[in-house]
Structures are given as structure tokens and as C-alpha cells.
């Protein structure tokens, strides 16, 4: 914020609205004893003035609170993140609030409302944040840490991820070592940074192993089970179908598993499948899923600790932290069957 621009106060907003400071305070605190038209006017002026609630004064007993925000319904992946974030919060005596806020909800006074609610920092998980949303957070002086970002509009956005390229290479090299030559990749959004890194790892391993990537062998979609079913069916319907598929996440891998069953194929005898994440569903699958383990709980914990450091005004050593992945071999992969 430029030095010449002063932070708006309740008195500033009250004067613009022609109401008392007490009325503006009631609106901020969600009190019901304010006329609807007055509430609407005050909320509009709060946004126009970029009002941000001041930090808690000493002696006030409000606990530190971090918000962990998802942009879609929770699943096995996000549950692991939450476990790590909540445990880190407990260790640091910090409250962790989990929310689901889709892009349409990140408008207007979204960032200001988070500050007014007492949030010291925001951890956004796999969200695609726009430049406008990042500006709103900066204006509200609310530190941001992103986990597994789909995009990074600004280099200075602090993020936590894993070694996706190395994980993609390890998954593909495992399949090649089992004798598979027709190996396909079925991933998430084409523009997602994590998906691109996994795909590049796949391509690097295929090139190193002198295995051709046949036409139609790379497909992208979303990190969802139904995308795995549809994409898996398309791959298995090719004239020269793959004998192994590397899936960009465990949900996609389970969809591929179902697509194989629908065609009467056995896993791993007829088709080998590798996932990515190592969530609970990988261990519960039948057969248990060979997958690349992301340290999801640790990622959640690191994000919370980093967000608190930023909130305290500390400098972080790196704007992007990558935690190591690890291949976990289970029952969904086997040596390629010899074909005459």
C-alpha cells in the first residue's frame, strides 16, 4: 500500500455511510439489529475503502487462527492434507479452520472478511488463484501459502508441493523395468503445474528407456475417478492398447481399474496400473494400488508452519518447497505378459 494512502478506519466508513461507528461495528460482527438497506450500504463502503480490521490488541484472548481452504469437496487427498495441518496447529497451539470456498465465493470482500474473522494466514489447497484474488489478499495483508498449486501467477507466491517430476519418472521406470513398452499416461488438467511435472517425468523415463510414446497415449482431464473411467476406457479401446497406465492420481487410477474390469481385463495380469498420492484408497483398492507416495500430511504441516512464519513477519528461505516422493509397490503392477 502506498505510504500516502492511509488505512481506512471504522470512523472513515461510518462518515461515508452517514451512520455511527457502532452501526458499522455491528455490521462487521454480523449483528442482526441493523436494517437491511443500511447493512448493504455499509458492506459496499467497506469494500470501496478496502477496510481491513486491525490486528488483535495485546491482552485480548483471541487465539491464532489459520484457515485451510479447498476449492472443491473433500476427498481422500484433501483429508490427508487436513490431518497434517490440524496436527501442526495442535503442536503450535494454533486453531485451524477448514473451509470449502469455490472461485465464485472469492469475490468482493473475501480477503477482508477472512481478516475480520481473525485469520492470521490462509493456506489454499490446489486452488487456481487469479491475479485479482492475490491482490485482494495483499491489500488485506493476509499471508498466503498454496499447496500443490494449479497455477502460480506470481513468482513470489509461497507454495508447498512434492517432487512431481521425480515421482513421474519413478512410476514410469518401474513399469519399464517390468518389461512394459506400451505405457500410457492419464493425468489431470493440462495446465496444472503438478500434472505437467508428472507428465514430463513420464516422458523423460520413456525417452531414456527408448520406449515410444504412441499416438493417443497421453490424455489429460481432471483428478477425478470418473475421468479415470472415461480416459481408461479410451486408452484401452485404442487399436494398440497399452499394457500399463501411469495415472496422475489415485482417484484416476481407481477409475482406470474399473474401466479395465468393464472390458474383462485382469489387473495386474493383463494391465498394470500405477497411481500417484498414496491415499487410503490406494491401500484399500483391489488389488492394492502401486503408487507414488506424496507426503501429504507433511505438506499440510509445512504449509501451516510456513504460513505462521509469514504472519509473524519472518522471511522464508524459499518461495517453493518440494518434499520427496517415493514409489510404493503393491499388487497392481506385474511383469508384462509375453505376446506372440
Phi and psi in degrees as a GROMACS rama.xvg file:
@    title "Ramachandran Plot"
@    xaxis  label "Phi"
@    yaxis  label "Psi"
@TYPE xy
-60.7249  146.012  UNK-2
-58.0304  -30.3061  UNK-3
-74.2828  -14.7595  UNK-4
-99.5339  113.593  UNK-5
-82.9952  151.182  UNK-6
-67.3956  131.52  UNK-7
-66.4874  146.185  UNK-8
-114.924  170.874  UNK-9
-59.047  -36.7473  UNK-10
-64.402  -38.0592  UNK-11
-60.6802  -48.2531  UNK-12
-66.552  -41.3483  UNK-13
-61.5357  -41.8918  UNK-14
-64.5169  -40.0685  UNK-15
-65.7815  -35.3638  UNK-16
-86.0702  -15.8841  UNK-17
72.5748  31.8648  UNK-18
-127.852  177.288  UNK-19
-82.374  160.046  UNK-20
-60.4362  -36.1953  UNK-21
-61.1237  -37.4255  UNK-22
-66.8496  -42.7324  UNK-23
-61.9647  -40.6317  UNK-24
-62.6351  -39.7791  UNK-25
-62.0428  -40.9562  UNK-26
-62.6745  -45.2288  UNK-27
-60.4299  -35.5259  UNK-28
-90.3904  4.79128  UNK-29
72.5614  23.2482  UNK-30
-66.9842  147.714  UNK-31
-89.4656  -11.2124  UNK-32
-90.4042  47.3815  UNK-33
-132.478  132.486  UNK-34
-59.354  141.709  UNK-35
-54.7378  -41.8313  UNK-36
-68.8441  -34.1707  UNK-37
-68.4728  -42.995  UNK-38
-58.5857  -45.1272  UNK-39
-62.1254  -42.3323  UNK-40
-63.8073  -45.6973  UNK-41
-64.1184  -44.5181  UNK-42
-60.716  -40.0172  UNK-43
-63.6267  -42.8734  UNK-44
-71.0867  -33.6973  UNK-45
-58.7586  -40.5411  UNK-46
-70.562  -43.617  UNK-47
-60.3437  -37.8265  UNK-48
-86.9971  0.492643  UNK-49
53.0952  43.6533  UNK-50
-67.3313  134.341  UNK-51
-128.275  129.798  UNK-52
-62.9454  140.766  UNK-53
-68.0671  157.962  UNK-54
-61.8683  159.151  UNK-55
-60.6742  136.951  UNK-56
-78.2861  156.3  UNK-57
-61.1051  142.391  UNK-58
94.6289  -20.7  UNK-59
-79.6365  140.198  UNK-60
-95.7775  29.4513  UNK-61
-79.0024  127.455  UNK-62
-75.3283  156.97  UNK-63
-64.5779  136.537  UNK-64
-134.316  131.201  UNK-65
-111.643  136.648  UNK-66
-101.786  129.1  UNK-67
-106.552  113.987  UNK-68
-114.225  129.004  UNK-69
-109.343  153.757  UNK-70
-106.489  10.9809  UNK-71
-153.498  169.542  UNK-72
-57.7413  147.868  UNK-73
-69.9316  144.568  UNK-74
-139.038  -166.809  UNK-75
-61.9215  -38.617  UNK-76
-61.913  -52.9324  UNK-77
-67.9104  -30.1182  UNK-78
-62.0425  -39.8917  UNK-79
-63.8862  -42.0104  UNK-80
-59.7735  -46.3894  UNK-81
-60.8114  -42.6437  UNK-82
-56.1973  -46.2443  UNK-83
-67.7299  -40.3583  UNK-84
-65.8499  -44.2978  UNK-85
-65.4178  -40.6651  UNK-86
-64.9464  -40.4854  UNK-87
-63.9638  -40.1351  UNK-88
-61.3654  -42.6973  UNK-89
-63.6163  -40.6777  UNK-90
-64.2437  -31.8559  UNK-91
-100.322  5.3769  UNK-92
58.9754  44.3308  UNK-93
-122.454  136.673  UNK-94
-78.2389  137.643  UNK-95
-117.027  120.005  UNK-96
-104.6  127.091  UNK-97
-103.17  130.73  UNK-98
-137.01  159.126  UNK-99
-117.896  115.751  UNK-100
-134.73  108.829  UNK-101
-77.6571  168.041  UNK-102
-56.23  -36.5333  UNK-103
-64.948  -21.3399  UNK-104
-87.9113  -9.34066  UNK-105
-94.2423  54.9843  UNK-106
-124.809  170.704  UNK-107
57.6952  -122.852  UNK-108
-92.7688  28.9977  UNK-109
-54.0577  -52.9673  UNK-110
-65.9969  -41.4926  UNK-111
-63.1106  -38.2399  UNK-112
-64.6412  -35.8065  UNK-113
-63.1019  -43.1844  UNK-114
-65.6175  -42.8234  UNK-115
-62.45  -28.9826  UNK-116
-81.8132  0.422555  UNK-117
93.2675  13.4691  UNK-118
-75.3504  132.962  UNK-119
-89.9597  -22.0868  UNK-120
-163.731  163.944  UNK-121
-123.128  132.974  UNK-122
-111.787  114.737  UNK-123
-103.527  131.809  UNK-124
-108.876  120.897  UNK-125
53.5061  19.9396  UNK-126
-81.5295  154.957  UNK-127
-105.11  98.2153  UNK-128
-91.1676  134.535  UNK-129
-84.0101  166.012  UNK-130
-61.0466  -36.8286  UNK-131
-64.8042  -39.4332  UNK-132
-68.7171  -37.8572  UNK-133
-65.7556  -37.2757  UNK-134
-64.7375  -41.2841  UNK-135
-61.7173  -40.7608  UNK-136
-66.1523  -39.4038  UNK-137
-65.245  -41.7587  UNK-138
-63.2277  -37.374  UNK-139
-79.3402  -3.96568  UNK-140
56.3446  41.8489  UNK-141
-105.307  112.813  UNK-142
-60.857  145.356  UNK-143
-127.743  135.23  UNK-144
-127.763  131.574  UNK-145
-109.727  135.487  UNK-146
-104.757  130.425  UNK-147
47.753  56.2883  UNK-148
-63.9277  142.061  UNK-149
-76.4916  -29.5432  UNK-150
-147.938  158.458  UNK-151
-131.514  86.0662  UNK-152
-61.8133  -27.7762  UNK-153
-129.248  137.204  UNK-154
-62.9008  -27.0077  UNK-155
-84.994  0.626073  UNK-156
-67.845  127.259  UNK-157
-80.4697  130.754  UNK-158
-139.951  156.785  UNK-159
-127.144  129.225  UNK-160
-146.45  -158.279  UNK-161
-132.388  175.317  UNK-162
-79.8217  76.3109  UNK-163
-64.9066  -39.213  UNK-164
-63.5097  -47.9564  UNK-165
-62.5233  -38.5597  UNK-166
-64.818  -40.9418  UNK-167
-63.6453  -39.3502  UNK-168
-64.6569  -44.9407  UNK-169
-62.5532  -41.5739  UNK-170
-62.2762  -46.1614  UNK-171
-70.687  -40.5752  UNK-172
-62.3426  -35.3746  UNK-173
-61.0053  -44.4026  UNK-174
-68.0017  -40.2178  UNK-175
-64.5235  -38.2225  UNK-176
-64.9381  -25.4085  UNK-177
-82.6984  1.29089  UNK-178
96.3997  4.06594  UNK-179
-76.6368  136.617  UNK-180
-115.367  -30.4098  UNK-181
-95.4152  85.6118  UNK-182
-114.188  126.247  UNK-183
-109.499  160.837  UNK-184
-121.376  129.356  UNK-185
-125.616  107.585  UNK-186
-120.44  -166.347  UNK-187
-90.9465  -153.481  UNK-188
-55.8806  135.895  UNK-189
-61.4622  -29.8132  UNK-190
-90.9508  -5.85591  UNK-191
-69.9478  131.342  UNK-192
-59.5195  -42.7223  UNK-193
-66.2137  -38.1285  UNK-194
-66.4006  -42.4854  UNK-195
-60.6212  -40.9331  UNK-196
-65.8439  -41.5539  UNK-197
-64.7555  -40.9547  UNK-198
-65.3176  -41.3786  UNK-199
-64.2595  -37.2065  UNK-200
-63.1565  -41.111  UNK-201
-60.304  -48.3065  UNK-202
-64.6063  -39.328  UNK-203
-62.8594  -41.4214  UNK-204
-68.2075  -39.6343  UNK-205
-64.2509  -41.9161  UNK-206
-66.3421  -43.2542  UNK-207
-63.3618  -36.4624  UNK-208
-86.03  3.98167  UNK-209
54.5384  39.6285  UNK-210
-106.729  127.842  UNK-211
-73.3226  143.993  UNK-212
-93.7542  102.93  UNK-213
-72.024  157.467  UNK-214
-55.7845  133.335  UNK-215
85.1089  1.05536  UNK-216
-84.7042  -5.53186  UNK-217
-118.519  120.313  UNK-218
-132.284  143.413  UNK-219
-126.293  160.025  UNK-220
-167.545  -114.501  UNK-221
-131.025  162.709  UNK-222
-82.0126  58.9047  UNK-223
-128.813  154.089  UNK-224
-57.1317  -46.1589  UNK-225
-66.2519  -30.1654  UNK-226
-67.2855  -34.2296  UNK-227
-65.6225  -40.6351  UNK-228
-63.8498  -49.2575  UNK-229
-67.8515  -46.6712  UNK-230
-66.0144  -38.9997  UNK-231
-63.1181  -42.1953  UNK-232
-62.6434  -39.9949  UNK-233
-65.2063  -43.0117  UNK-234
-65.4553  -43.5324  UNK-235
-73.2527  -13.7515  UNK-236
-91.1205  -0.7535  UNK-237
-67.7544  150.209  UNK-238
-55.4849  -38.4252  UNK-239
-115.987  82.8404  UNK-240
-70.4026  148.961  UNK-241
-68.7683  152.918  UNK-242
-96.932  -7.95151  UNK-243
-149.622  144.148  UNK-244
-131.598  127.039  UNK-245
-96.0092  116.549  UNK-246
-98.3184  141.419  UNK-247
-70.7063  -10.7159  UNK-248
-160.607  168.199  UNK-249
-65.6125  -36.6892  UNK-250
-61.1137  -44.0045  UNK-251
-62.5339  -42.4822  UNK-252
-59.5906  -41.0037  UNK-253
-67.1395  -32.9756  UNK-254
-64.6537  -40.6773  UNK-255
-63.3874  -40.7753  UNK-256
-57.7622  -42.9737  UNK-257
-69.3223  -38.1844  UNK-258
-61.8464  -38.7813  UNK-259
-64.817  -43.4581  UNK-260
-62.2317  -38.4248  UNK-261
-63.8161  -25.4228  UNK-262
-94.8821  4.14811  UNK-263
78.9476  17.4949  UNK-264
-89.8879  144.214  UNK-265
-97.9201  139.052  UNK-266
-113.656  120.25  UNK-267
-102.805  6.04595  UNK-268
-60.784  -43.7499  UNK-269
-100.332  -24.7201  UNK-270
-148.329  129.103  UNK-271
-98.3116  141.853  UNK-272
-132.911  133.964  UNK-273
-122.078  134.771  UNK-274
-103.619  -164.465  UNK-275
-152.168  127.354  UNK-276
131.807  -49.4051  UNK-277
63.3193  57.2675  UNK-278
-86.3598  178.593  UNK-279
-57.3877  -35.8771  UNK-280
-65.7403  -24.8917  UNK-281
-66.1146  -39.5527  UNK-282
-76.806  -25.6441  UNK-283
-90.9369  -9.98642  UNK-284
-66.3014  161.929  UNK-285
-127.719  107.701  UNK-286
-74.1118  161.796  UNK-287
-55.2674  141.134  UNK-288
-87.3289  127.14  UNK-289
-70.073  131.611  UNK-290
-155.296  167.662  UNK-291
-97.0562  120.469  UNK-292
-81.8299  121.066  UNK-293
-93.4952  138.366  UNK-294
-78.3071  70.4614  UNK-295
-62.1235  -41.8661  UNK-296
-64.2794  -41.2576  UNK-297
-66.1835  -35.59  UNK-298
-61.662  -42.3086  UNK-299
-63.346  -41.0339  UNK-300
-67.3689  -44.0174  UNK-301
-63.0137  -39.2027  UNK-302
-62.6555  -42.9212  UNK-303
-65.5782  -45.6978  UNK-304
-62.3989  -40.4521  UNK-305
-66.5349  -41.3777  UNK-306
-61.1823  -39.5301  UNK-307
-66.7383  -37.7835  UNK-308
-63.756  -42.2306  UNK-309
-63.9697  -40.5202  UNK-310
-63.7138  -29.6769  UNK-311
-83.8358  1.245  UNK-312
84.1485  12.0689  UNK-313
-81.3407  156.751  UNK-314
-91.141  140.272  UNK-315
-100.628  148.682  UNK-316
-66.0937  -34.3645  UNK-317
-143.178  144.073  UNK-318
-78.5934  -13.7697  UNK-319
-135.471  125.013  UNK-320
-111.861  128.715  UNK-321
-115.619  124.017  UNK-322
-97.9537  150.557  UNK-323
-71.3347  141.894  UNK-324
-97.4872  167.048  UNK-325
-151.23  132.774  UNK-326
-75.4986  130.238  UNK-327
-117.896  112.601  UNK-328
-90.5723  124.625  UNK-329
-128.172  -137.741  UNK-330
-100.797  7.11757  UNK-331
-96.9047  5.29103  UNK-332
-128.372  145.861  UNK-333
-155.875  164.548  UNK-334
-56.1592  145.42  UNK-335
-62.1359  138.235  UNK-336
-72.8895  141.495  UNK-337
-76.0234  128.263  UNK-338
-112.921  138.885  UNK-339
